[in-house]
Amino acid sequence: MSHPSEFYFPAPRQQKFCSQCGTLNVRKLLEGDNRERDLCEACGAVHYQNPRLVVGTLPILDDKILLCLRAIEPRANTWTLPAGFMELGEAMDEGAARETQEEAGVRIELGQLYTVINIPHVDQVHVYFLAKALGPELDPGPETLEARWYGLDEIPWENLAFKSVSTTLKHYLRERETGHFETHHYSLGLTKR
């Protein structure tokens, strides 16, 4: 069965007005470039659209994994690792720790960078760090319906929010047997049309 988000192609992001002078932008292929860009013909500013970075953690407590039940779209009422969009002015690890606190309210010790997953058809890169939970206490925020510790044999595989989550969990389950965790880099889904 295909993953629901695997075939979703959002409309290209566009910046309608110039952020420097307020004039209506046009979209055109610039000389020497390989794709159309938003351009202000009044002041010459080129407005580049870049992928969004989603940062999060795979929190572990003994032999349990923390998952959060999403309260928001996309994929509300499905389980995910605590993660969200990185904010301006923060590093990836800071964003991952912040999102984990906001979504699950769990205290963690951040570990190594674990998975980097390119998802070009939705203009995103998902980055997960391993994390050691410093206690079982959870206090989910408004974007989470429920946060819960799952045993390794209890993971709700059929109700996971995103393929990046299942890919990260599968790597962890394989590598925990040896205790040797490598950083993984992937591209998932289809190329943007």
N, CA, C and O of each residue as an XYZ file, in Angstrom:
772
protein
N       0.840     -1.186      0.000
C       0.000      0.000      0.000
C       0.885      1.250      0.000
O       1.876      1.301      0.728
N       0.549      2.228     -0.784
C       1.309      3.476     -0.860
C       1.083      4.308      0.384
O       0.015      4.275      0.996
N       2.094      5.040      0.737
C       1.964      5.960      1.859
C       1.189      7.173      1.373
O       1.488      7.680      0.292
N       0.186      7.671      2.136
C      -0.667      8.766      1.682
C       0.080     10.000      1.223
O      -0.324     10.626      0.243
N       1.154     10.370      1.895
C       1.855     11.599      1.509
C       2.827     11.365      0.367
O       3.434     12.313     -0.130
N       2.984     10.112     -0.058
C       3.972      9.773     -1.057
C       3.649     10.363     -2.433
O       4.567     10.607     -3.216
N       2.381     10.597     -2.747
C       2.007     11.040     -4.075
C       1.416     12.438     -4.096
O       0.823     12.831     -5.101
N       1.556     13.191     -3.034
C       1.014     14.540     -2.957
C       2.028     15.510     -3.539
O       3.160     15.593     -3.062
N       1.620     16.250     -4.577
C       2.486     17.255     -5.171
C       1.878     18.622     -4.930
O       0.971     19.018     -5.661
N       2.349     19.366     -3.922
C       1.786     20.689     -3.688
C       2.116     21.640     -4.827
O       3.075     21.435     -5.571
N       1.314     22.670     -4.948
C       1.596     23.701     -5.947
C       2.939     24.346     -5.615
O       3.286     24.477     -4.441
N       3.694     24.748     -6.630
C       4.980     25.394     -6.355
C       4.769     26.628     -5.477
O       3.843     27.410     -5.690
N       5.640     26.780     -4.497
C       5.564     27.974     -3.660
C       5.913     29.181     -4.509
O       6.792     29.116     -5.369
N       5.236     30.257     -4.268
C       5.495     31.466     -5.042
C       5.435     32.662     -4.103
O       4.579     32.732     -3.221
N       6.345     33.590     -4.299
C       6.311     34.839     -3.560
C       5.671     35.867     -4.470
O       6.275     36.302     -5.451
N       4.450     36.256     -4.148
C       3.651     37.103     -5.030
C       4.201     38.529     -5.148
O       4.223     39.109     -6.233
N       4.647     39.084     -4.007
C       5.140     40.461     -4.001
C       6.595     40.506     -3.555
O       7.034     39.678     -2.756
N       7.328     41.460     -4.065
C       8.730     41.653     -3.716
C       8.839     42.064     -2.246
O       8.139     42.970     -1.793
N       9.714     41.398     -1.517
C       9.908     41.734     -0.101
C      10.766     42.981      0.076
O      10.891     43.488      1.191
N      11.358     43.482     -1.006
C      12.193     44.669     -0.903
C      11.463     45.950     -1.294
O      11.688     47.000     -0.692
N      10.573     45.869     -2.321
C       9.903     47.102     -2.756
C       8.381     46.975     -2.851
O       7.696     47.974     -3.073
N       7.841     45.763     -2.686
C       6.399     45.572     -2.676
C       5.744     45.421     -4.035
O       4.524     45.272     -4.111
N       6.512     45.456     -5.104
C       5.972     45.310     -6.459
C       5.578     43.854     -6.709
O       6.164     42.942     -6.126
N       4.587     43.639     -7.573
C       4.163     42.303     -7.965
C       5.310     41.609     -8.692
O       5.861     42.153     -9.649
N       5.672     40.396     -8.235
C       6.731     39.616     -8.875
C       6.203     38.917    -10.121
O       4.997     38.727    -10.279
N       7.122     38.538    -11.001
C       6.822     37.674    -12.137
C       7.663     36.411    -11.963
O       8.711     36.443    -11.317
N       7.209     35.314    -12.533
C       7.974     34.070    -12.480
C       8.572     33.839    -13.857
O       7.852     33.772    -14.853
N       9.908     33.716    -13.909
C      10.556     33.509    -15.205
C      11.884     32.805    -15.029
O      12.467     32.789    -13.945
N      12.346     32.225    -16.120
C      13.643     31.563    -16.166
C      14.698     32.633    -16.427
O      14.665     33.320    -17.448
N      15.627     32.760    -15.498
C      16.688     33.755    -15.641
C      17.851     33.168    -16.437
O      18.087     31.960    -16.407
N      18.556     34.011    -17.132
C      19.686     33.553    -17.936
C      20.707     32.851    -17.035
O      21.092     33.365    -15.985
N      21.130     31.671    -17.471
C      22.123     30.906    -16.725
C      21.545     30.086    -15.589
O      22.293     29.381    -14.912
N      20.224     30.151    -15.350
C      19.591     29.382    -14.270
C      18.943     28.137    -14.859
O      18.813     28.013    -16.076
N      18.540     27.225    -13.998
C      17.945     25.978    -14.470
C      16.470     25.820    -14.093
O      15.877     24.768    -14.337
N      15.876     26.859    -13.501
C      14.455     26.808    -13.138
C      13.895     28.216    -13.019
O      14.634     29.187    -12.863
N      12.573     28.304    -13.094
C      11.933     29.613    -12.960
C      12.069     30.122    -11.530
O      12.049     29.349    -10.572
N      12.206     31.434    -11.410
C      12.330     32.096    -10.103
C      11.323     33.239    -10.043
O      10.865     33.732    -11.074
N      10.982     33.656     -8.821
C      10.160     34.849     -8.630
C      11.093     36.049     -8.717
O      12.087     36.140     -7.997
N      10.748     36.970     -9.621
C      11.611     38.110     -9.905
C      10.804     39.395     -9.826
O       9.676     39.473    -10.312
N      11.407     40.401     -9.203
C      10.816     41.738     -9.207
C      11.465     42.503    -10.353
O      12.663     42.785    -10.330
N      10.652     42.834    -11.359
C      11.204     43.563    -12.500
C      11.430     45.032    -12.176
O      12.123     45.727    -12.919
N      10.852     45.519    -11.067
C      11.048     46.924    -10.678
C      12.433     47.143    -10.066
O      13.149     48.062    -10.465
N      12.815     46.297     -9.091
C      14.099     46.523     -8.414
C      15.139     45.444     -8.734
O      16.303     45.583     -8.358
N      14.733     44.368     -9.426
C      15.677     43.328     -9.823
C      15.916     42.237     -8.797
O      16.742     41.355     -9.028
N      15.219     42.270     -7.672
C      15.422     41.250     -6.627
C      14.914     39.896     -7.107
O      13.819     39.790     -7.660
N      15.718     38.874     -6.890
C      15.323     37.502     -7.183
C      14.961     36.848     -5.853
O      15.731     36.911     -4.894
N      13.782     36.216     -5.798
C      13.301     35.593     -4.561
C      13.369     34.077     -4.718
O      12.541     33.478     -5.405
N      14.358     33.466     -4.076
C      14.591     32.026     -4.168
C      13.698     31.298     -3.168
O      13.490     31.773     -2.052
N      13.176     30.152     -3.570
C      12.408     29.294     -2.679
C      13.262     28.063     -2.395
O      13.716     27.393     -3.322
N      13.481     27.767     -1.127
C      14.342     26.662     -0.731
C      13.562     25.647      0.098
O      12.506     25.970      0.641
N      14.079     24.416      0.197
C      13.379     23.392      0.980
C      13.231     23.800      2.443
O      14.035     24.558      2.985
N      12.195     23.280      3.053
C      11.959     23.498      4.485
C      12.592     22.354      5.257
O      12.549     21.203      4.823
N      13.180     22.673      6.403
C      13.855     21.685      7.221
C      12.971     21.303      8.409
O      12.589     22.154      9.212
N      12.654     20.009      8.506
C      11.902     19.462      9.635
C      12.923     18.767     10.535
O      13.689     17.922     10.071
N      12.933     19.119     11.818
C      13.906     18.553     12.758
C      13.171     17.902     13.924
O      12.149     18.404     14.390
N      13.710     16.774     14.386
C      13.067     16.074     15.493
C      13.997     15.059     16.121
O      15.191     15.009     15.827
N      13.417     14.251     16.994
C      14.196     13.257     17.724
C      13.502     11.902     17.722
O      12.304     11.787     17.465
N      14.298     10.889     18.017
C      13.815      9.551     18.305
C      14.141      9.313     19.774
O      15.209      8.787     20.088
N      13.229      9.696     20.692
C      13.500      9.571     22.125
C      13.359      8.125     22.606
O      12.386      7.444     22.285
N      14.342      7.672     23.376
C      14.383      6.306     23.887
C      14.411      6.352     25.415
O      15.137      7.149     26.009
N      13.616      5.493     26.037
C      13.641      5.301     27.491
C      13.670      3.798     27.724
O      12.675      3.114     27.487
N      14.799      3.282     28.184
C      15.001      1.838     28.339
C      14.729      1.169     26.989
O      15.438      1.447     26.022
N      13.728      0.301     26.899
C      13.393     -0.349     25.632
C      12.101      0.195     25.053
O      11.339     -0.541     24.425
N      11.848      1.482     25.260
C      10.623      2.087     24.744
C      10.959      3.301     23.881
O      11.965      3.980     24.085
N      10.079      3.548     22.911
C      10.221      4.660     21.981
C       9.046      5.605     22.179
O       7.908      5.160     22.330
N       9.314      6.903     22.178
C       8.260      7.898     22.338
C       7.656      8.251     20.984
O       8.372      8.600     20.045
N       6.334      8.158     20.895
C       5.604      8.604     19.723
C       4.532      9.590     20.147
O       4.033      9.537     21.271
N       4.181     10.497     19.233
C       3.169     11.514     19.494
C       2.019     11.350     18.503
O       2.244     11.159     17.308
N       0.793     11.425     19.002
C      -0.391     11.361     18.149
C      -0.705     12.780     17.685
O      -0.988     13.657     18.502
N      -0.655     13.004     16.367
C      -0.801     14.348     15.795
C      -2.199     14.903     16.002
O      -3.192     14.212     15.770
N      -2.273     16.154     16.441
C      -3.552     16.848     16.598
C      -3.838     17.738     15.394
O      -4.925     18.305     15.284
N      -2.870     17.864     14.494
C      -2.987     18.808     13.374
C      -2.764     18.101     12.043
O      -2.167     17.027     11.983
N      -3.257     18.729     10.980
C      -2.986     18.247      9.624
C      -1.607     18.747      9.207
O      -1.169     19.779      9.714
N      -0.918     18.075      8.325
C      -1.386     16.880      7.656
C      -1.263     15.647      8.547
O      -0.449     15.600      9.470
N      -2.086     14.663      8.247
C      -2.051     13.352      8.909
C      -2.427     13.410     10.386
O      -1.806     12.736     11.208
N      -3.435     14.205     10.730
C      -3.953     14.233     12.107
C      -4.391     12.826     12.499
O      -4.805     12.036     11.651
N      -4.295     12.523     13.788
C      -4.672     11.217     14.359
C      -3.779     10.074     13.891
O      -4.209      8.921     13.859
N      -2.550     10.385     13.532
C      -1.558      9.354     13.252
C      -0.346      9.612     14.147
O      -0.147     10.723     14.639
N       0.450      8.577     14.346
C       1.592      8.652     15.262
C       2.853      9.095     14.530
O       3.092      8.725     13.380
N       3.648      9.894     15.225
C       4.882     10.414     14.648
C       5.943     10.551     15.731
O       5.642     10.489     16.924
N       7.166     10.735     15.309
C       8.223     11.143     16.233
C       8.058     12.637     16.478
O       7.582     13.347     15.593
N       8.436     13.135     17.648
C       8.320     14.577     17.894
C       9.251     15.351     16.958
O      10.469     15.174     16.986
N       8.653     16.209     16.133
C       9.431     16.955     15.141
C       8.599     18.111     14.614
O       7.380     18.138     14.779
N       9.261     19.057     13.985
C       8.570     20.183     13.371
C       9.560     21.042     12.618
O      10.751     20.734     12.560
N       9.062     22.118     12.045
C       9.909     22.984     11.233
C      10.924     23.733     12.084
O      10.599     24.269     13.143
N      12.162     23.758     11.597
C      13.224     24.516     12.241
C      12.922     26.001     12.097
O      12.432     26.438     11.056
N      13.205     26.761     13.112
C      12.981     28.204     13.111
C      14.252     28.939     12.681
O      15.358     28.414     12.810
N      14.081     30.143     12.177
C      15.228     30.983     11.871
C      16.001     31.255     13.163
O      15.402     31.411     14.226
N      17.302     31.310     13.070
C      18.128     31.648     14.221
C      18.445     30.486     15.145
O      19.035     30.691     16.206
N      18.061     29.250     14.764
C      18.421     28.122     15.612
C      19.157     27.072     14.790
O      18.968     26.968     13.578
N      20.001     26.297     15.468
C      20.708     25.187     14.839
C      19.792     23.968     14.794
O      18.783     23.922     15.498
N      20.139     22.986     13.971
C      19.295     21.793     13.849
C      19.072     21.107     15.185
O      17.943     20.736     15.506
N      20.129     20.931     15.970
C      19.979     20.234     17.248
C      19.111     21.044     18.217
O      18.333     20.467     18.977
N      19.236     22.360     18.196
C      18.385     23.211     19.051
C      16.915     23.083     18.650
O      16.035     22.981     19.505
N      16.661     23.088     17.342
C      15.291     22.944     16.854
C      14.701     21.597     17.214
O      13.536     21.512     17.603
N      15.499     20.537     17.089
C      15.028     19.190     17.424
C      14.673     19.093     18.907
O      13.641     18.523     19.262
N      15.517     19.644     19.767
C      15.235     19.622     21.212
C      13.994     20.460     21.532
O      13.162     20.051     22.341
N      13.869     21.632     20.898
C      12.699     22.492     21.131
C      11.411     21.794     20.701
O      10.434     21.778     21.449
N      11.406     21.216     19.497
C      10.212     20.535     19.010
C       9.829     19.356     19.912
O       8.645     19.115     20.147
N      10.812     18.634     20.408
C      10.548     17.503     21.300
C       9.894     17.988     22.586
O       8.957     17.362     23.081
N      10.379     19.092     23.126
C       9.792     19.670     24.336
C       8.380     20.164     24.066
O       7.474     19.914     24.861
N       8.177     20.873     22.940
C       6.856     21.422     22.617
C       5.815     20.334     22.372
O       4.677     20.447     22.826
N       6.200     19.292     21.662
C       5.224     18.280     21.265
C       4.998     17.202     22.304
O       3.896     16.661     22.396
N       6.026     16.872     23.099
C       5.886     15.775     24.052
C       6.113     16.179     25.505
O       5.666     15.482     26.416
N       6.799     17.294     25.733
C       7.079     17.722     27.103
C       7.979     16.759     27.848
O       7.840     16.591     29.059
N       8.900     16.124     27.141
C       9.810     15.167     27.760
C      11.200     15.792     27.852
O      11.632     16.510     26.950
N      11.892     15.509     28.954
C      13.278     15.971     29.101
C      14.188     14.958     28.421
O      14.056     13.753     28.640
N      15.115     15.449     27.593
C      15.997     14.551     26.842
C      17.448     14.991     26.922
O      17.770     16.139     27.228
N      18.303     14.028     26.633
C      19.717     14.294     26.359
C      19.889     13.969     24.883
O      19.737     12.820     24.468
N      20.206     14.987     24.097
C      20.290     14.819     22.651
C      21.509     13.988     22.280
O      22.604     14.208     22.798
N      21.314     13.038     21.386
C      22.395     12.184     20.900
C      22.810     12.573     19.498
O      22.690     13.730     19.094
N      23.294     11.600     18.771
C      23.865     11.830     17.446
C      22.797     12.078     16.395
O      21.643     11.675     16.542
N      23.210     12.751     15.333
C      22.391     12.883     14.141
C      22.159     11.476     13.609
O      23.111     10.714     13.438
N      20.894     11.121     13.344
C      20.601      9.732     12.998
C      20.117      9.541     11.560
O      20.678      8.723     10.831
N      19.093     10.275     11.140
C      18.642     10.152      9.754
C      18.472     11.536      9.135
O      18.029     12.484      9.784
N      18.835     11.619      7.868
C      18.625     12.803      7.047
C      17.872     12.306      5.823
O      18.414     11.541      5.025
N      16.620     12.738      5.672
C      15.758     12.182      4.640
C      15.238     13.299      3.746
O      14.473     14.159      4.184
N      15.664     13.274      2.489
C      15.217     14.252      1.497
C      13.854     13.816      0.964
O      13.667     12.657      0.592
N      12.908     14.749      0.931
C      11.576     14.471      0.407
C      11.263     15.573     -0.606
O      10.521     16.509     -0.307
N      11.841     15.452     -1.817
C      11.763     16.546     -2.788
C      10.358     16.883     -3.259
O      10.096     18.035     -3.607
N       9.445     15.919     -3.281
C       8.110     16.214     -3.809
C       7.278     17.093     -2.878
O       6.232     17.594     -3.289
N       7.718     17.294     -1.630
C       7.043     18.243     -0.738
C       7.997     19.346     -0.267
O       7.704     20.064      0.689
N       9.142     19.472     -0.950
C      10.119     20.531     -0.650
C      10.591     20.502      0.798
O      10.715     21.552      1.429
N      10.857     19.300      1.334
C      11.282     19.182      2.731
C      12.486     18.257      2.865
O      12.726     17.390      2.025
N      13.236     18.467      3.947
C      14.270     17.559      4.410
C      13.943     17.270      5.867
O      13.809     18.199      6.664
N      13.809     15.982      6.232
C      13.517     15.582      7.616
C      14.817     15.087      8.256
O      15.518     14.245      7.695
N      15.123     15.623      9.436
C      16.342     15.288     10.163
C      15.955     14.832     11.561
O      15.259     15.547     12.283
N      16.414     13.622     11.946
C      16.128     13.098     13.284
C      17.425     12.806     14.021
O      18.382     12.282     13.451
N      17.435     13.159     15.304
C      18.540     12.855     16.206
C      18.100     11.750     17.158
O      16.929     11.683     17.531
N      19.020     10.889     17.551
C      18.735      9.970     18.648
C      18.681     10.802     19.927
O      19.376     11.812     20.037
N      17.866     10.388     20.890
C      17.767     11.121     22.150
C      17.483     10.143     23.283
O      16.694      9.210     23.131
N      18.126     10.364     24.401
C      17.889      9.572     25.602
C      16.939     10.363     26.491
O      17.231     11.498     26.867
N      15.797      9.759     26.827
C      14.858     10.422     27.738
C      15.414     10.371     29.154
O      15.969      9.358     29.580
N      15.259     11.475     29.877
C      15.778     11.561     31.242
C      14.721     11.185     32.280
O      14.950     11.318     33.482
N      13.586     10.725     31.820
C      12.507     10.280     32.700
C      11.270      9.987     31.870
O      11.205     10.379     30.705
N      10.289      9.308     32.445
C       9.098      8.916     31.682
C       8.029      9.997     31.575
O       7.063      9.835     30.829
N       8.184     11.095     32.308
C       7.146     12.120     32.373
C       6.934     12.768     31.007
O       7.889     13.122     30.315
N       5.643     12.920     30.630
C       5.270     13.526     29.365
C       4.248     14.627     29.612
O       3.389     14.492     30.483
N       4.334     15.702     28.861
C       3.384     16.811     28.960
C       3.173     17.380     27.554
O       3.730     18.423     27.211
N       2.356     16.681     26.732
C       2.222     17.089     25.328
C       1.623     18.473     25.165
O       0.784     18.907     25.954
N       2.076     19.160     24.116
C       1.574     20.493     23.784
C       0.339     20.414     22.899
O      -0.187     19.328     22.658
N      -0.128     21.571     22.411
C      -1.390     21.633     21.666
C      -1.376     20.946     20.301
O      -2.444     20.663     19.759
N      -0.211     20.670     19.731
C      -0.162     19.984     18.439
C      -0.191     18.468     18.587
O      -0.158     17.743     17.593
N      -0.253     17.984     19.843
C      -0.217     16.549     20.126
C      -1.448     16.152     20.937
O      -1.723     16.729     21.989
N      -2.194     15.149     20.428
C      -3.352     14.633     21.164
C      -2.919     13.763     22.336
O      -3.535     13.780     23.402
N      -1.855     13.008     22.123
C      -1.348     12.091     23.148
C       0.108     11.790     22.859
O       0.485     11.636     21.697
N       0.930     11.703     23.882
C       2.309     11.231     23.762
C       2.381      9.932     24.556
O       1.815      9.823     25.644
N       3.087      8.946     23.996
C       3.064      7.623     24.629
C       4.371      6.880     24.375
O       4.963      6.971     23.300
N       4.803      6.139     25.400
C       5.972      5.269     25.268
C       5.518      3.932     24.710
O       4.643      3.282     25.282
N       6.104      3.522     23.601
C       5.768      2.244     22.969
C       6.913      1.254     23.144
O       8.078      1.591     22.939
N       6.559      0.011     23.533
C       7.530     -1.074     23.509
C       7.936     -1.331     22.072
O       7.200     -0.990     21.147
N       9.096     -1.927     21.879
C       9.609     -2.135     20.526
C       8.699     -3.025     19.687
O       8.698     -2.918     18.461
N       7.929     -3.898     20.322
C       7.008     -4.775     19.594
C       5.584     -4.213     19.549
O       4.666     -4.903     19.105
N       5.389     -2.976     20.001
C       4.050     -2.364     20.039
C       3.878     -1.204     19.056
O       2.803     -0.607     19.002
N       4.882     -0.882     18.299
C       4.830      0.286     17.407
C       3.642      0.163     16.439
O       3.496     -0.870     15.785
N       2.801      1.189     16.337
C       1.617      1.131     15.463
C       1.974      1.387     13.994
O       1.649      2.443     13.452
N       2.635      0.435     13.361
C       3.172      0.590     12.005
C       2.113      1.032     11.001
O       2.406      1.815     10.098
N       0.894      0.541     11.149
C      -0.167      0.865     10.184
C      -0.736      2.267     10.371
O      -1.509      2.735      9.536
N      -0.359      2.950     11.473
C      -0.902      4.273     11.744
C       0.211      5.296     12.008
O       0.059      6.199     12.831
N       1.323      5.138     11.296
C       2.406      6.124     11.396
C       2.155      7.238     10.380
O       1.657      6.993      9.280
N       2.505      8.457     10.765
C       2.177      9.641      9.969
C       2.947      9.729      8.657
O       2.360     10.040      7.621
N       4.239      9.462      8.685
C       5.073      9.742      7.526
C       6.074      8.620      7.279
O       6.488      7.920      8.203
N       6.452      8.465      6.025
C       7.432      7.443      5.657
C       8.793      7.718      6.302
O       9.538      6.786      6.605
N       9.116      8.996      6.511
C      10.393      9.320      7.168
C      10.422      8.779      8.603
O      11.481      8.404      9.104
N       9.268      8.741      9.254
C       9.180      8.202     10.614
C       9.395      6.693     10.595
O      10.190      6.173     11.379
N       8.695      5.981      9.707
C       8.847      4.523      9.661
C      10.260      4.137      9.243
O      10.806      3.161      9.758
N      10.864      4.883      8.318
C      12.241      4.602      7.893
C      13.202      4.759      9.069
O      14.072      3.913      9.276
N      13.052      5.826      9.834
C      13.918      6.068     10.991
C      13.736      4.973     12.043
O      14.717      4.474     12.594
N      12.495      4.601     12.320
C      12.227      3.551     13.315
C      12.797      2.204     12.882
O      13.355      1.478     13.705
N      12.665      1.863     11.611
C      13.190      0.576     11.121
C      14.709      0.514     11.268
O      15.255     -0.525     11.640
N      15.388      1.616     10.979
C      16.843      1.634     11.170
C      17.192      1.433     12.640
O      18.105      0.676     12.971
N      16.472      2.105     13.504
C      16.769      1.969     14.933
C      16.575      0.530     15.400
O      17.428     -0.011     16.103
N      15.476     -0.087     15.022
C      15.205     -1.462     15.463
C      16.275     -2.428     14.968
O      16.661     -3.345     15.694
N      16.762     -2.233     13.735
C      17.832     -3.091     13.213
C      19.141     -2.869     13.963
O      19.823     -3.829     14.323
N      19.491     -1.614     14.196
C      20.809     -1.298     14.746
C      20.902     -1.447     16.257
O      22.000     -1.579     16.798
N      19.783     -1.426     16.932
C      19.848     -1.555     18.400
C      20.359     -2.922     18.816
O      20.897     -3.074     19.913
N      20.198     -3.923     17.949
C      20.696     -5.267     18.252
C      22.213     -5.265     18.435
O      22.737     -5.974     19.294
N      22.916     -4.474     17.634
C      24.372     -4.420     17.715
C      24.857     -3.274     18.595
O      25.993     -3.284     19.067
N      23.987     -2.279     18.815
C      24.392     -1.114     19.583
C      25.244     -0.140     18.784
O      25.765      0.828     19.336
N      25.388     -0.391     17.490
C      26.172      0.488     16.617
C      25.206      1.269     15.729
O      24.543      0.691     14.868
N      25.129      2.590     15.942
C      24.188      3.429     15.216
C      24.940      4.330     14.250
O      25.826      5.090     14.641
N      24.568      4.229     12.977
C      25.171      5.051     11.936
C      24.199      6.141     11.522
O      22.990      6.019     11.722
N      24.735      7.208     10.943
C      23.879      8.242     10.376
C      23.489      7.809      8.969
O      24.342      7.393      8.185
N      22.191      7.906      8.645
C      21.664      7.460      7.356
C      21.156      8.654      6.551
O      20.556      9.577      7.102
N      21.401      8.625      5.254
C      20.952      9.673      4.331
C      20.098      9.007      3.251
O      20.523      8.023      2.647
N      18.903      9.535      3.006
C      17.974      8.955      2.025
C      17.251     10.019      1.248
O      17.194     11.182      1.649
N      16.697      9.601      0.125
C      15.706     10.381     -0.605
C      14.475      9.496     -0.714
O      14.568      8.351     -1.155
N      13.321     10.021     -0.313
C      12.073      9.269     -0.330
C      11.090      9.884     -1.298
O      11.159     11.076     -1.600
N      10.190      9.080     -1.775
C       9.106      9.579     -2.587
C       9.530      9.871     -4.005
O      10.547      9.376     -4.490
N       8.748     10.667     -4.639
C       8.940     10.971     -6.042
C       9.582     12.329     -6.203
O       9.495     13.184     -5.322
N      10.227     12.516     -7.337
C      10.800     13.819     -7.633
C       9.673     14.783     -7.981
O       8.692     14.409     -8.624
N       9.828     16.006     -7.554
C       8.810     17.023     -7.846
C       8.709     17.240     -9.345
O       9.718     17.321    -10.045
N       7.476     17.332     -9.827
C       7.268     17.529    -11.269
C       7.338     18.991    -11.624
O       7.187     19.350    -12.792
